[in-house]
Amino acid sequence: MKKLFIIIGLIFVILNFSGCYDYTELKDYTIVMGIGFDKGEKYRYRVSAELGGISGNSDEVRESQTSVVIHSEANSIPQAIANLTDTTGGELYFKSCEIAVIGNELCRDGCDDIIEYLLQSTDFQMKLSLAVANGKASEIFAVKPTVDNVISIELLKSIKTAKQELSSSRIISPYQAFNLSARNELVPLPLLTVKDGKPVTVNAGGLTLLKDGKTAKKLSTEDSVCLNFIDNEIERAIIECGNSGCEITRCSVEKENDVILISATALPLDESLSIDTAENEIKKRVERTLSTLHSLGLNENTRVQVCLKKADK
Amino acid sequence: MNNVTNSFGITEYNVSICKNIDDNISIFKEIFKDDDTIIMRPFRNKKTGIRFFAISVNGMVQSNEVYQSITAPLITLDFPTECDDLLDVISQEMVSNGDVKTRENISEIVCDVLYGDTTVFVDGCDKALTVETKGFELRSVSEPDSERGLKGSKEGFTESIIVNTSQIRRRILTSDLKFHFFRVGTRTNTLACVAYMDSLVDKRVLTELLRRISHIKTDGILDTNYIIEQIKDKRMSSFKTCGSTEKPDVAVANLLEGRIAIIVDGTPMVLTAPYLFIENFQSPDDYYLNFWYASVGRILRILCFFVSIALPSVYLGLVTYHSEMLPTEFMTTIAESTKDVPFPTFLECVFMLFVFEVLRETGVRMPDQVGQALSIVGGLVVGQAAVDAKIVSAPMVIVVAFTGIASLCVPRLTGAMLLIRLVALVCTALLGFYGLFMFMIGVLVHILGIRSFGYEYVHLSMRFQSFKDTFIRAPHQKMITRPRFAKDRIRK
């Protein structure tokens, strides 16, 4: 009798708590590596998706290309994505999608609906990174990758490098963007710019500030570093001071009343560069960025103080 | 002749030795009717004329020994004619061999004769003398193939119970070591014995073991596994609750921990009981090598156990249900590898596991010369050609190969791992990781519920003395206690 109860209990638990009835082979999926949103020509939205894991039949094709970018347009994002599925003929797998790029024009008009869609959709993973294209998102995905086989991976790596090595970018997820927006704060998204040259590359330095879901200001690489100073997002930065430069590490920020106190460890890259000079230079730049924020209605009446400590070699 | 069966299932002859030697000859002719290997040699003393009759088995005795120790002295020498004195004089003064026993029971005489001894009957006496004259061919002591080691003794048990008991005796030179002989198997009458250290063994375990052995009702015992399956706890479980070894040093180590060894004639495998789950991961080399190296080896074996039972299921779960757990680049690699394979991943896995088991099984039975070629062919054919033909994917070949290699690291659990692996695979195919974890919990509950002769198969304790010889092998000077089933827990 006891065994019967245990068996019945087990079956009850299995039937009620199991969610693993969706058996699907990996080969039946079409993996989406990155997704882009632009303003459509005929319809409201144009969605671009980079599909990964594609290989040709010959060695030449296999070496040169392992991803394909497809596009579709519709008046709503879900419809556009459904049209993408029709294009491929297979089920699209978005859980590997690590970057979503929003086109400049769409961002200017407002991209709250895109962020909300990415947040609410269960197809996308939580650690998806958002970015804004300086032009069109489809142009970003059209760039031939130089190192990796997939442009989405290369974009993500360049954003991470810009954040960690230069502190000129950030990694923002739709969840974080939504939270900042809900608190009426500026949402800083990495700015992707196509750089002409041989080969054509994408630069991930710089930030786009969104206010109320619309582009408020584009910051240059220098201003982005200063913004990261203010928000205590500095990991490692190089500040140019005249002909020389200064490496900043171990930054801490305290906000007391209306004063932002920035403390950091600095290593001058040139013996002739003094700490005071570097301190003044950083203060000047941060104040300039602060005034930009003031013009956007934020951080009004806030002053900044910079205190640098020389690092041991 | 009315025969009865005793508590061990052995046939007993319900007839006594007669004083008339011709009657005795008739009895044994009846018992050994149609058996041409039996030598029945009547002879008489040339001085007194007393008649004798010796019975032995051709090929089981040393003929020279029989002649020199029994026949020749009894024919030529002088001795008194009174019955009791006669047997006494024969055993004390005439027969110069090692062991001489006086027998009154026909069943005992039959057993002795069939095992290579010679029994002598004297006309006018209702007792007989059994003289040890064993001379059958034995395999020499060699290293067992199934338990090769880097260091330590290279001796292994043989098929002779006498040689095996001597190998144990040589290593424990104390009267505390006891051997209790008995026979098992109604038709084979196989000689077996239990060995134990009197001051260390738990008498309740010994009593229970003997009780279970006495309940074995089978016609033949050809190997210790016949006994294991009939005395183990939880008989339907794939986990064994009796240990087995072919190495005398391992058997002796077990005896010194308070265990009981069961030695069966005709097989080099010796059983030990009680047996704990952690012993599946122990190796004799652990105690002959440096304790650091031994500890690493043991942890490796434990990890290999988990890899062997779970790796195919984890791969299946990741690929079919939980793809989001895979790094993107890895996922694209797997997707590209499996793109042109027409079979579902589950079938691929089952097929590859089946092929691996076939190769392993064939490798065991093939002659050495062919085995090597077969493994190369098997590896090339299965590994390379099947992948090229898109029958299986390359990641699957890697997963199954590593699973197979990991399973060879823990040879004592081969059967259990095979079963668990397959069922885990099915559960994962049905319910993903949820099914896998449910099944593993079930296996864990099963293992925790097993007992070996009254002692928990898995004993959970946080004390260091409990860990000293489980996940690691502590230095010898730190291993100061015996397992909990030993009567004397402190090693001294």
Interface residues (C-beta under 8 A of the other chain):
Chain A: L10 I14 F17 S18 G19 C20 Y21 D22 Y23 T24 E25 L26 K27 Y29 I31 M33 G52 G53 S55 T66 Y93 K95 S96 E98 Q125 V150 I153
Chain B: V319 T320 Y321 S323 E324 T328 E329 M331 T332 T333 I334 A335 E336 T338 K339 V341 P344 T345 A429 L431 G432 F433 Y434 G435 M438
